[in-house]
Amino acid sequence: MTRGVRAGIVRLSPPVHGAGDHSFVPMLIHLAREKGVSAYIGDGANRWAGVHRLDAAHLYRLALEQGAAGARYHGVADEGVPTREIAEVIGRRLNLPVKSLAAEEAADHFDWIARFFSMDMVASSALTRERLGWHPTRPGLLVDLDQEHYFAS
């Protein structure tokens, strides 16, 4: 702080979703269109935490305005959405079958994203909410994924 710098960390969920998203969720949609099937790995019980991009932006603002030096904050609204449910929404929206893939088949179907889509990435923002008074208000991952902005051509 002697040089006027106060550093901290904001860790975001792997899918930061919302209109204009260009990361993990659109990749899964693209792969489903390309392969003709919306897939998940194994039983699809592994989970992804998620946060809406506008809630994440609000968290960054709070961290800048109120955050403690050296603090770590977690941008998590959905603590764990099963990947099977993500695949089911994509399949329904694209009118494609939803299929379980064995772990050995995942790399061929998902390419480099297979490693991430197979992980159980749950997280909590309980301490962040307590310390900064951050309360996500935007749609959760499954509700947002079910919107037209993800499927417009």
HUURQUI-V761883 format. One record per residue. N is the residue number from 0. OMEGA is omega in whole degrees, -180 to 180 (* if undefined). BURIAL is b if it has 16 or more other C-alpha atoms within 10 Angstrom, else e. D_CENTER is the distance of its C-alpha to the mean C-alpha in Angstrom with 2 decimals. Layout:
n:N omega:OMEGA burial:BURIAL d_center:D_CENTER
n:N omega:OMEGA burial:BURIAL d_center:D_CENTER
//
This chain:
n:0 omega:-179 burial:e d_center:33.32
n:1 omega:179 burial:e d_center:36.78
n:2 omega:179 burial:e d_center:35.60
n:3 omega:-180 burial:e d_center:33.55
n:4 omega:177 burial:e d_center:30.19
n:5 omega:-176 burial:e d_center:27.76
n:6 omega:175 burial:e d_center:24.74
n:7 omega:-178 burial:e d_center:21.63
n:8 omega:170 burial:e d_center:18.06
n:9 omega:179 burial:b d_center:14.79
n:10 omega:-179 burial:e d_center:11.96
n:11 omega:175 burial:b d_center:8.45
n:12 omega:179 burial:b d_center:5.26
n:13 omega:172 burial:b d_center:4.42
n:14 omega:166 burial:b d_center:2.01
n:15 omega:-168 burial:b d_center:4.79
n:16 omega:179 burial:b d_center:6.10
n:17 omega:179 burial:b d_center:9.82
n:18 omega:-178 burial:e d_center:13.14
n:19 omega:178 burial:e d_center:13.70
n:20 omega:178 burial:b d_center:10.28
n:21 omega:-175 burial:e d_center:11.58
n:22 omega:-169 burial:e d_center:9.05
n:23 omega:-175 burial:b d_center:7.27
n:24 omega:176 burial:b d_center:7.39
n:25 omega:176 burial:b d_center:10.89
n:26 omega:178 burial:e d_center:11.89
n:27 omega:178 burial:b d_center:11.52
n:28 omega:179 burial:b d_center:13.51
n:29 omega:179 burial:e d_center:15.97
n:30 omega:179 burial:b d_center:16.60
n:31 omega:177 burial:b d_center:17.28
n:32 omega:-177 burial:b d_center:19.69
n:33 omega:-175 burial:e d_center:21.28
n:34 omega:-180 burial:e d_center:21.82
n:35 omega:179 burial:e d_center:22.70
n:36 omega:173 burial:b d_center:20.55
n:37 omega:-171 burial:b d_center:17.03
n:38 omega:170 burial:b d_center:16.67
n:39 omega:-174 burial:b d_center:15.07
n:40 omega:179 burial:b d_center:16.64
n:41 omega:180 burial:b d_center:19.32
n:42 omega:177 burial:e d_center:19.04
n:43 omega:-179 burial:b d_center:15.26
n:44 omega:176 burial:b d_center:15.26
n:45 omega:-169 burial:b d_center:12.89
n:46 omega:173 burial:b d_center:9.71
n:47 omega:169 burial:b d_center:6.07
n:48 omega:-179 burial:b d_center:5.54
n:49 omega:176 burial:b d_center:3.61
n:50 omega:176 burial:b d_center:6.01
n:51 omega:-175 burial:b d_center:8.08
n:52 omega:179 burial:b d_center:9.69
n:53 omega:173 burial:b d_center:13.04
n:54 omega:177 burial:b d_center:12.36
n:55 omega:179 burial:b d_center:11.26
n:56 omega:178 burial:e d_center:14.50
n:57 omega:178 burial:e d_center:16.45
n:58 omega:178 burial:b d_center:15.48
n:59 omega:179 burial:b d_center:16.73
n:60 omega:179 burial:e d_center:19.85
n:61 omega:180 burial:e d_center:20.54
n:62 omega:178 burial:b d_center:20.17
n:63 omega:-176 burial:e d_center:22.62
n:64 omega:-171 burial:e d_center:24.98
n:65 omega:-172 burial:e d_center:25.06
n:66 omega:178 burial:b d_center:23.41
n:67 omega:177 burial:e d_center:25.70
n:68 omega:178 burial:e d_center:26.64
n:69 omega:-177 burial:e d_center:24.85
n:70 omega:174 burial:e d_center:22.28
n:71 omega:180 burial:e d_center:18.70
n:72 omega:-177 burial:b d_center:16.14
n:73 omega:176 burial:b d_center:12.66
n:74 omega:-177 burial:b d_center:10.20
n:75 omega:173 burial:b d_center:8.71
n:76 omega:174 burial:b d_center:9.38
n:77 omega:-177 burial:b d_center:8.31
n:78 omega:180 burial:b d_center:9.67
n:79 omega:178 burial:b d_center:9.24
n:80 omega:180 burial:b d_center:8.69
n:81 omega:-178 burial:b d_center:11.07
n:82 omega:176 burial:b d_center:10.39
n:83 omega:180 burial:b d_center:13.77
n:84 omega:176 burial:b d_center:12.80
n:85 omega:180 burial:b d_center:10.13
n:86 omega:-180 burial:b d_center:13.12
n:87 omega:178 burial:b d_center:15.53
n:88 omega:180 burial:b d_center:14.23
n:89 omega:179 burial:b d_center:14.22
n:90 omega:180 burial:b d_center:17.64
n:91 omega:-178 burial:e d_center:19.05
n:92 omega:-179 burial:b d_center:18.19
n:93 omega:-177 burial:b d_center:19.66
n:94 omega:180 burial:e d_center:22.42
n:95 omega:175 burial:b d_center:21.79
n:96 omega:177 burial:e d_center:22.37
n:97 omega:-171 burial:b d_center:19.64
n:98 omega:172 burial:b d_center:20.60
n:99 omega:175 burial:b d_center:20.07
n:100 omega:173 burial:b d_center:20.68
n:101 omega:-179 burial:e d_center:22.41
n:102 omega:-180 burial:e d_center:20.89
n:103 omega:-180 burial:e d_center:23.71
n:104 omega:-171 burial:e d_center:22.71
n:105 omega:-177 burial:b d_center:19.05
n:106 omega:178 burial:e d_center:19.89
n:107 omega:-178 burial:e d_center:22.10
n:108 omega:-171 burial:b d_center:19.64
n:109 omega:-177 burial:b d_center:16.36
n:110 omega:-174 burial:e d_center:18.19
n:111 omega:-178 burial:e d_center:16.52
n:112 omega:180 burial:e d_center:12.95
n:113 omega:-179 burial:b d_center:14.61
n:114 omega:-179 burial:e d_center:14.54
n:115 omega:-176 burial:e d_center:10.78
n:116 omega:179 burial:b d_center:10.44
n:117 omega:-177 burial:b d_center:13.32
n:118 omega:172 burial:e d_center:12.21
n:119 omega:-173 burial:b d_center:11.87
n:120 omega:176 burial:b d_center:9.34
n:121 omega:179 burial:b d_center:10.15
n:122 omega:180 burial:b d_center:10.85
n:123 omega:175 burial:b d_center:12.92
n:124 omega:-177 burial:b d_center:13.80
n:125 omega:-180 burial:b d_center:17.24
n:126 omega:178 burial:e d_center:19.24
n:127 omega:179 burial:b d_center:17.49
n:128 omega:-180 burial:b d_center:18.19
n:129 omega:-174 burial:e d_center:21.68
n:130 omega:-177 burial:b d_center:22.52
n:131 omega:-176 burial:b d_center:21.33
n:132 omega:-180 burial:e d_center:21.46
n:133 omega:180 burial:b d_center:17.92
n:134 omega:179 burial:b d_center:16.91
n:135 omega:-178 burial:b d_center:13.84
n:136 omega:-177 burial:e d_center:15.49
n:137 omega:-179 burial:b d_center:13.33
n:138 omega:175 burial:b d_center:12.12
n:139 omega:-174 burial:b d_center:9.45
n:140 omega:-177 burial:b d_center:6.81
n:141 omega:178 burial:b d_center:9.84
n:142 omega:180 burial:e d_center:12.30
n:143 omega:179 burial:b d_center:10.77
n:144 omega:-179 burial:b d_center:10.25
n:145 omega:-179 burial:e d_center:13.90
n:146 omega:-177 burial:e d_center:15.16
n:147 omega:-175 burial:e d_center:17.50
n:148 omega:176 burial:e d_center:15.87
n:149 omega:-171 burial:b d_center:13.61
n:150 omega:177 burial:e d_center:16.80
n:151 omega:-179 burial:e d_center:19.58
n:152 omega:* burial:e d_center:21.51
//
